Amino acid sequence: MATTTVTLGQLYRDLAPDMKPRNRRLRVVAVGAARADLVVEHDLGGQVGKKTHASLSRLRSAAFELIEEATDTDPQYLAVLAAVADVHRPGATPADYARAAWHVLRAPSP
């Protein structure tokens, strides 16, 4: 997926040599004139939810791979995404992910 514009909600994979095996993925949460604020959404060897930033030119370079355009802003989708990210770990099973999503979907709407 190639794009020249960094926009709110995009998901990037960090292709740095030390991050590639960790499958580190970063979601754009704010875009400024020269850099974007990011949150770690997936990282097998690090902290999910950690905030960081990168220059816009670096995000557009071969150092990162755009793997998802802006996500749906539906609150339920975002709640499921957060629940799934919360249970993610190297030993997580498909049942762990399904259970996390199921609990969010069964919760009463606010």
DSSP file (Angstrom, degrees, kcal/mol; ACC not computed):
  #  RESIDUE AA STRUCTURE BP1 BP2  ACC     N-H-->O    O-->H-N    N-H-->O    O-->H-N    TCO  KAPPA ALPHA  PHI   PSI    X-CA   Y-CA   Z-CA
    1    1 A M              0   0    0      0, 0.0    65,-0.5     0, 0.0     2,-0.4   0.000 360.0 360.0 360.0 118.3    0.0    0.0    0.0
    2    2 A A        +     0   0    0     63,-0.1     2,-0.3    65,-0.0    58,-0.0  -0.916 360.0 155.9-116.4 137.9    1.7    3.2   -1.1
    3    3 A T        -     0   0    0     -2,-0.4    63,-0.1    57,-0.1     3,-0.0  -0.981  34.7-152.6-151.2 156.8    0.7    6.7   -0.2
    4    4 A T  S    S+     0   0    0     -2,-0.3     2,-0.5     1,-0.0    56,-0.1   0.478  78.8  76.7-107.2  -6.6    2.4   10.1    0.0
    5    5 A T        -     0   0    0     55,-0.0     2,-0.6     2,-0.0    -1,-0.0  -0.909  66.9-149.7-111.2 128.0    0.0   11.6    2.6
    6    6 A V        +     0   0    0     -2,-0.5     2,-0.3    -3,-0.0    50,-0.0  -0.846  27.7 179.6 -92.6 124.7    0.1   10.7    6.3
    7    7 A T    >   -     0   0    0     -2,-0.6     3,-1.8     1,-0.0    21,-0.2  -0.891  35.6 -82.6-129.0 158.0   -3.4   10.9    7.8
    8    8 A L  T 3  S+     0   0    0     -2,-0.3    21,-0.2     1,-0.2    62,-0.1  -0.296 111.6  22.5 -55.5 131.3   -5.0   10.4   11.1
    9    9 A G  T 3  S+     0   0    0     19,-2.4    62,-0.5     1,-0.3    -1,-0.2   0.265  83.4 138.1  95.8 -11.1   -5.8    6.7   11.8
   10   10 A Q    <   -     0   0    0     -3,-1.8    18,-2.6    60,-0.2     2,-0.5  -0.322  44.9-139.3 -66.9 152.8   -3.3    5.0    9.4
   11   11 A L  E     -AB  27  68A   0     57,-2.8    56,-2.6    16,-0.2    57,-1.5  -0.967  19.9-171.6-117.0 127.2   -1.4    2.0   10.7
   12   12 A Y  E     -AB  26  66A   0     14,-3.0    14,-2.9    -2,-0.5     2,-0.5  -0.879  18.7-137.8-117.8 148.6    2.3    1.6    9.8
   13   13 A R  E     -AB  25  65A   0     52,-2.8    52,-2.2    -2,-0.3     2,-0.6  -0.914  24.2-128.8-101.6 130.9    4.7   -1.3   10.3
   14   14 A D  E     - B   0  64A   0     10,-2.6    10,-0.3    -2,-0.5    50,-0.2  -0.704  21.4-171.6 -80.7 119.1    8.2   -0.3   11.6
   15   15 A L        +     0   0    0     48,-2.8    49,-0.2    -2,-0.6    -1,-0.1   0.210  36.0 133.7 -99.8  14.7   10.8   -1.9    9.3
   16   16 A A  S >> S-     0   0    0     47,-0.3     4,-2.6     1,-0.1     3,-1.4  -0.370  70.0-113.2 -60.6 144.7   13.8   -1.0   11.3
   17   17 A P  T 34 S+     0   0    0      0, 0.0    -1,-0.1     0, 0.0    -3,-0.0   0.827 117.0  44.4 -53.2 -36.0   16.1   -4.0   11.6
   18   18 A D  T 34 S+     0   0    0      1,-0.2     4,-0.1     2,-0.1    -2,-0.1   0.651 118.9  43.2 -83.8 -13.8   15.5   -4.3   15.4
   19   19 A M  T X>>S+     0   0    0     -3,-1.4     5,-1.2     2,-0.1     3,-0.7   0.711  93.6  77.5-100.5 -26.3   11.8   -3.7   15.1
   20   20 A K  G ><5S+     0   0    0     -4,-2.6     3,-1.3     1,-0.3    -2,-0.1   0.899  94.9  48.4 -56.0 -46.7   10.9   -5.9   12.1
   21   21 A P  G 345S+     0   0    0      0, 0.0    -1,-0.3     0, 0.0    -2,-0.1   0.778 109.2  55.2 -66.3 -22.8   11.1   -9.3   14.1
   22   22 A R  G <45S-     0   0    0     -3,-0.7    22,-2.4    -4,-0.1    -2,-0.2   0.573 103.2-135.0 -83.0  -9.2    8.8   -7.7   16.7
   23   23 A N  T <<5 -     0   0    0     -3,-1.3     2,-0.3    -4,-0.7    -3,-0.2   0.917  31.4-167.3  54.8  46.1    6.2   -6.8   14.1
   24   24 A R      < -     0   0    0     -5,-1.2   -10,-2.6   -10,-0.3     2,-0.4  -0.495   6.2-170.0 -71.3 126.8    5.9   -3.4   15.7
   25   25 A R  E     -AC  13  42A   0     17,-2.8    16,-2.5    -2,-0.3    17,-1.3  -0.961   4.3-162.6-123.7 138.5    2.9   -1.5   14.4
   26   26 A L  E     -AC  12  40A   0    -14,-2.9   -14,-3.0    -2,-0.4     2,-0.4  -0.968   6.9-149.9-126.5 131.9    2.1    2.2   15.0
   27   27 A R  E     -AC  11  39A   0     12,-2.7    12,-2.0    -2,-0.4     2,-0.5  -0.851  22.9-122.8-101.6 133.9   -1.2    4.0   14.6
   28   28 A V  E     + C   0  38A   0    -18,-2.6   -19,-2.4    -2,-0.4    10,-0.2  -0.639  35.4 168.3 -75.6 121.9   -1.2    7.7   13.7
   29   29 A V  E     +     0   0A   0      8,-2.8     2,-0.3    -2,-0.5     9,-0.2   0.551  66.7  12.5-111.9 -13.4   -3.0    9.7   16.4
   30   30 A A  E     - C   0  37A   0      7,-1.4     7,-2.4   -23,-0.1     2,-0.5  -0.952  61.6-152.8-160.5 145.2   -2.1   13.2   15.4
   31   31 A V  E     + C   0  36A   0     -2,-0.3     5,-0.2     5,-0.2     2,-0.1  -0.983  17.5 178.0-125.8 123.8   -0.5   14.8   12.3
   32   32 A G        -     0   0    0      3,-3.0    -2,-0.0    -2,-0.5    24,-0.0  -0.289  48.8 -82.2-106.2-164.6    1.5   18.1   12.5
   33   33 A A  S    S+     0   0    0      1,-0.1     3,-0.1    -2,-0.1    -2,-0.0   0.845 122.9   7.2 -71.3 -34.1    3.4   20.1    9.9
   34   34 A A  S    S+     0   0    0      1,-0.2    22,-2.4    22,-0.1    23,-0.4   0.557 128.0  31.3-125.9 -15.7    6.6   18.0   10.1
   35   35 A R  E     - D   0  55A   0     20,-0.3    -3,-3.0    21,-0.1     2,-0.4  -0.951  60.5-134.1-145.1 164.4    5.8   15.0   12.3
   36   36 A A  E     -CD  31  54A   0     18,-3.1    18,-1.9    -2,-0.3     2,-0.4  -0.931  18.4-131.5-118.4 142.1    3.1   12.6   13.4
   37   37 A D  E     -CD  30  53A   0     -7,-2.4    -8,-2.8    -2,-0.4    -7,-1.4  -0.777  33.4-170.3 -88.9 138.0    2.3   11.4   16.9
   38   38 A L  E     -CD  28  52A   0     14,-3.2    14,-2.7    -2,-0.4     2,-0.4  -0.874  19.6-149.8-129.5 157.1    1.9    7.6   17.0
   39   39 A V  E     -CD  27  51A   0    -12,-2.0   -12,-2.7    -2,-0.3     2,-0.6  -0.997  29.4-116.6-126.8 136.9    0.7    5.0   19.5
   40   40 A V  E     +C   26   0A   0     10,-2.8     9,-3.5    -2,-0.4   -14,-0.2  -0.599  35.6 172.9 -73.6 117.8    2.2    1.5   19.5
   41   41 A E  E     +     0   0A   0    -16,-2.5     2,-0.3    -2,-0.6   -15,-0.2   0.668  68.0  15.3 -99.7 -21.7   -0.7   -0.8   18.6
   42   42 A H  E     +C   25   0A   0    -17,-1.3   -17,-2.8     5,-0.1    -1,-0.3  -0.947  62.1 152.3-155.8 129.6    1.2   -4.1   18.4
   43   43 A D    >   -     0   0    0     -2,-0.3     3,-1.1   -19,-0.2   -20,-0.2  -0.740  26.3-159.9-163.2 109.3    4.7   -5.0   19.5
   44   44 A L  T 3  S+     0   0    0    -22,-2.4   -21,-0.1     1,-0.2   -22,-0.1   0.694  97.9  31.0 -67.6 -18.0    5.8   -8.5   20.4
   45   45 A G  T 3  S+     0   0    0    -23,-0.2    -1,-0.2   -26,-0.1     2,-0.2   0.207 119.9  42.2-124.2  16.6    8.8   -7.3   22.4
   46   46 A G  S <  S-     0   0    0     -3,-1.1     2,-0.6   -24,-0.2    -3,-0.2  -0.665  92.1 -57.6-144.8-162.7    7.6   -3.9   23.8
   47   47 A Q    >   -     0   0    0     -2,-0.2     3,-1.1    -5,-0.1     2,-0.3  -0.790  37.8-146.2 -97.0 117.6    4.8   -1.9   25.3
   48   48 A V  T 3  S+     0   0    0     -2,-0.6    -7,-0.2     1,-0.2     3,-0.1  -0.605  88.5  32.0 -73.5 139.5    1.5   -1.7   23.5
   49   49 A G  T 3  S+     0   0    0     -9,-3.5    -1,-0.2     1,-0.3     2,-0.1   0.274  83.1 139.5  95.2 -10.3   -0.1    1.7   24.1
   50   50 A K    <   -     0   0    0     -3,-1.1   -10,-2.8   -10,-0.2    -1,-0.3  -0.439  48.6-131.5 -67.8 138.4    3.2    3.6   24.3
   51   51 A K  E     +D   39   0A   0    -12,-0.2     2,-0.2    -2,-0.1   -12,-0.2  -0.716  38.3 149.2 -93.7 143.5    3.2    7.0   22.6
   52   52 A T  E     -D   38   0A   0    -14,-2.7   -14,-3.2    -2,-0.3     2,-0.3  -0.826  28.1-134.9-151.4-172.0    5.9    8.0   20.2
   53   53 A H  E     -D   37   0A   0    -16,-0.3     2,-0.3    -2,-0.2   -16,-0.2  -0.975  10.6-169.8-150.8 163.1    6.4   10.2   17.1
   54   54 A A  E     -D   36   0A   0    -18,-1.9   -18,-3.1    -2,-0.3     2,-0.1  -0.985  34.2 -98.9-151.6 151.4    8.1   10.1   13.7
   55   55 A S  E  >  -D   35   0A   0     -2,-0.3     4,-2.1   -20,-0.3   -20,-0.3  -0.409  31.0-123.8 -69.2 150.0    8.8   12.6   11.0
   56   56 A L  H  > S+     0   0    0    -22,-2.4     4,-1.6     1,-0.2   -21,-0.1   0.882 112.3  53.9 -62.1 -38.8    6.3   12.6    8.1
   57   57 A S  H  4 S+     0   0    0    -23,-0.4     4,-0.4     1,-0.2    -1,-0.2   0.871 108.4  49.5 -66.0 -35.0    9.2   12.1    5.6
   58   58 A R  H >4 S+     0   0    0      1,-0.2     3,-1.1     2,-0.2     5,-0.4   0.896 107.9  53.3 -69.7 -39.9   10.4    9.1    7.6
   59   59 A L  H 3< S+     0   0    0     -4,-2.1    -1,-0.2     1,-0.3    -2,-0.2   0.844 110.0  49.1 -62.6 -32.0    6.8    7.6    7.6
   60   60 A R  T 3< S+     0   0    0     -4,-1.6    -1,-0.3    -5,-0.2    -2,-0.2   0.542 102.4  84.1 -82.6  -6.9    6.7    8.0    3.8
   61   61 A S  S X  S-     0   0    0     -3,-1.1     3,-1.3    -4,-0.4    -3,-0.1  -0.181 101.1 -91.3 -89.3-177.6   10.1    6.3    3.4
   62   62 A A  T 3  S+     0   0    0      1,-0.2    -3,-0.1     3,-0.1    -1,-0.1   0.484 113.1  82.1 -72.5  -2.4   11.1    2.7    3.2
   63   63 A A  T 3  S+     0   0    0     -5,-0.4   -48,-2.8   -49,-0.1     2,-0.3   0.700  98.7  36.4 -74.4 -18.8   11.6    2.7    7.0
   64   64 A F  E <   -B   14   0A   0     -3,-1.3     2,-0.5    -6,-0.3   -50,-0.2  -0.960  69.6-147.9-133.8 150.8    7.9    2.2    7.4
   65   65 A E  E     -B   13   0A   0    -52,-2.2   -52,-2.8    -2,-0.3     2,-0.6  -0.982  18.2-134.3-119.3 124.3    5.2    0.2    5.6
   66   66 A L  E     +B   12   0A   0    -65,-0.5   -54,-0.2    -2,-0.5     3,-0.1  -0.663  33.2 166.3 -74.2 118.8    1.6    1.5    5.4
   67   67 A I  E     +     0   0A   0    -56,-2.6     2,-0.3    -2,-0.6   -55,-0.2   0.548  60.7  24.0-113.9 -10.6   -0.5   -1.6    6.2
   68   68 A E  E     -B   11   0A   0    -57,-1.5   -57,-2.8   -67,-0.1    -1,-0.3  -0.932  67.1-137.0-156.6 130.8   -3.9    0.0    6.9
   69   69 A E        -     0   0    0     -2,-0.3   -60,-0.0   -59,-0.2    -2,-0.0  -0.149  64.5 -45.0 -71.0 179.2   -5.6    3.2    5.9
   70   70 A A        -     0   0    0    -60,-0.1    -1,-0.2   -62,-0.1   -60,-0.2  -0.147  69.7-124.2 -50.6 137.1   -7.6    5.1    8.5
   71   71 A T        -     0   0    0    -62,-0.5     2,-0.1     1,-0.1    -1,-0.1  -0.284  30.5 -82.7 -81.9 167.0   -9.8    2.9   10.6
   72   72 A D        -     0   0    0      1,-0.1    -1,-0.1    -2,-0.1     6,-0.0  -0.455  32.6-146.0 -62.2 138.3  -13.5    3.1   11.2
   73   73 A T        +     0   0    0     -2,-0.1    -1,-0.1    -3,-0.1    -2,-0.0   0.317  53.5 132.6 -94.7   8.6  -14.2    5.6   13.9
   74   74 A D     >  -     0   0    0      1,-0.2     4,-2.2     2,-0.1     3,-0.3  -0.430  60.1-135.2 -58.0 126.4  -17.2    3.6   15.3
   75   75 A P  H  > S+     0   0    0      0, 0.0     4,-2.1     0, 0.0    -1,-0.2   0.830 103.9  54.3 -57.3 -33.6  -16.7    3.5   19.1
   76   76 A Q  H  > S+     0   0    0      2,-0.2     4,-2.4     1,-0.2     5,-0.2   0.909 107.5  49.8 -68.9 -40.2  -17.6   -0.3   19.1
   77   77 A Y  H  > S+     0   0    0     -3,-0.3     4,-2.6     1,-0.2    -1,-0.2   0.937 112.1  48.0 -60.6 -46.3  -14.9   -1.0   16.5
   78   78 A L  H  X S+     0   0    0     -4,-2.2     4,-2.2     1,-0.2    -1,-0.2   0.860 110.4  52.0 -64.9 -35.0  -12.4    0.9   18.5
   79   79 A A  H  X S+     0   0    0     -4,-2.1     4,-2.3    -5,-0.2    -1,-0.2   0.905 111.0  47.2 -66.7 -41.9  -13.4   -0.9   21.7
   80   80 A V  H  X S+     0   0    0     -4,-2.4     4,-2.6     2,-0.2     5,-0.2   0.925 111.6  51.5 -64.1 -44.1  -12.9   -4.3   20.0
   81   81 A L  H  X S+     0   0    0     -4,-2.6     4,-2.3     1,-0.2    -2,-0.2   0.912 111.3  47.1 -59.2 -44.2   -9.6   -3.2   18.7
   82   82 A A  H  X S+     0   0    0     -4,-2.2     4,-1.9     2,-0.2    -1,-0.2   0.896 111.9  50.4 -65.1 -40.6   -8.4   -2.1   22.1
   83   83 A A  H  X S+     0   0    0     -4,-2.3     4,-1.3     2,-0.2    -2,-0.2   0.908 111.9  47.1 -64.8 -42.1   -9.6   -5.4   23.7
   84   84 A V  H  X S+     0   0    0     -4,-2.6     4,-0.8     1,-0.2     3,-0.4   0.911 112.0  50.1 -66.3 -42.4   -7.8   -7.5   21.1
   85   85 A A  H  < S+     0   0    0     -4,-2.3     3,-0.4    -5,-0.2    -1,-0.2   0.846 105.8  58.9 -63.0 -33.3   -4.6   -5.4   21.6
   86   86 A D  H  < S+     0   0    0     -4,-1.9    -1,-0.2     1,-0.2    -2,-0.2   0.842 109.9  40.5 -67.1 -34.3   -4.9   -5.9   25.3
   87   87 A V  H  < S+     0   0    0     -4,-1.3    -1,-0.2    -3,-0.4    -2,-0.2   0.540  87.5 119.8 -91.4  -7.1   -4.8   -9.7   25.1
   88   88 A H     <  +     0   0    0     -4,-0.8   -40,-0.1    -3,-0.4   -45,-0.1  -0.387  30.3 134.5 -65.2 129.8   -2.1   -9.8   22.4
   89   89 A R    >   -     0   0    0     -2,-0.1     3,-1.9     1,-0.0   -45,-0.1  -0.944  69.6 -89.8-161.8 166.0    1.0  -11.6   23.5
   90   90 A P  T 3  S+     0   0    0      0, 0.0   -46,-0.0     0, 0.0    -2,-0.0   0.835 125.9  43.0 -55.6 -33.7    3.3  -14.2   21.9
   91   91 A G  T 3  S+     0   0    0      2,-0.0    -3,-0.1    -3,-0.0     2,-0.0   0.312  82.9 132.4 -95.6  10.1    1.3  -17.1   23.4
   92   92 A A    <   -     0   0    0     -3,-1.9    -4,-0.1     1,-0.1    -5,-0.0  -0.327  43.7-148.6 -65.1 141.7   -2.2  -15.7   22.6
   93   93 A T    >>  -     0   0    0      1,-0.1     4,-1.6    -2,-0.0     3,-0.6  -0.664  28.2-107.5-104.8 162.8   -4.6  -18.1   21.0
   94   94 A P  H 3> S+     0   0    0      0, 0.0     4,-2.6     0, 0.0     5,-0.2   0.860 121.7  58.9 -55.8 -34.0   -7.5  -17.4   18.6
   95   95 A A  H 3> S+     0   0    0      1,-0.2     4,-2.8     2,-0.2     5,-0.2   0.867 100.5  55.4 -64.3 -35.9   -9.8  -18.1   21.5
   96   96 A D  H <> S+     0   0    0     -3,-0.6     4,-2.0     2,-0.2    -1,-0.2   0.924 111.3  43.8 -61.3 -44.4   -8.2  -15.3   23.6
   97   97 A Y  H  X S+     0   0    0     -4,-1.6     4,-2.4     2,-0.2    -2,-0.2   0.920 114.6  48.9 -66.6 -44.3   -8.9  -12.8   20.8
   98   98 A A  H  X S+     0   0    0     -4,-2.6     4,-2.8     1,-0.2    -2,-0.2   0.908 110.9  50.4 -63.0 -42.2  -12.4  -14.0   20.2
   99   99 A R  H  X S+     0   0    0     -4,-2.8     4,-2.3     2,-0.2    -1,-0.2   0.910 110.1  50.2 -63.1 -42.9  -13.2  -13.9   24.0
  100  100 A A  H  X S+     0   0    0     -4,-2.0     4,-1.5    -5,-0.2    -2,-0.2   0.931 114.4  44.0 -61.3 -46.1  -11.9  -10.3   24.2
  101  101 A A  H  X S+     0   0    0     -4,-2.4     4,-2.5     1,-0.2    -2,-0.2   0.909 111.5  54.3 -65.5 -41.6  -14.0   -9.2   21.3
  102  102 A W  H  X S+     0   0    0     -4,-2.8     4,-2.0     1,-0.2    -2,-0.2   0.902 105.4  52.8 -60.0 -43.2  -17.0  -11.1   22.5
  103  103 A H  H  X S+     0   0    0     -4,-2.3     4,-0.8     1,-0.2    -1,-0.2   0.887 111.7  46.0 -61.8 -39.4  -16.9   -9.4   25.9
  104  104 A V  H >< S+     0   0    0     -4,-1.5     3,-0.5     1,-0.2    -2,-0.2   0.923 112.8  49.3 -68.8 -43.5  -16.9   -6.0   24.3
  105  105 A L  H 3< S+     0   0    0     -4,-2.5    -2,-0.2     1,-0.2    -1,-0.2   0.796 112.2  48.4 -68.4 -27.9  -19.7   -6.9   21.9
  106  106 A R  H 3< S+     0   0    0     -4,-2.0    -1,-0.2    -5,-0.2    -2,-0.2   0.633  87.9 105.2 -86.0 -14.6  -21.9   -8.2   24.7
  107  107 A A  S << S-     0   0    0     -4,-0.8    -3,-0.0    -3,-0.5     2,-0.0  -0.384  84.1-100.8 -66.9 141.7  -21.4   -5.2   26.9
  108  108 A P        -     0   0    0      0, 0.0    -1,-0.1     0, 0.0    -2,-0.1  -0.347  39.9-108.6 -62.3 142.9  -24.3   -2.8   27.1
  109  109 A S              0   0    0      1,-0.1    -4,-0.0    -3,-0.1    -3,-0.0  -0.462 360.0 360.0 -71.4 143.6  -24.0    0.3   25.0
  110  110 A P              0   0    0      0, 0.0    -1,-0.1     0, 0.0    -3,-0.0   0.500 360.0 360.0 -71.3 360.0  -23.5    3.5   26.9
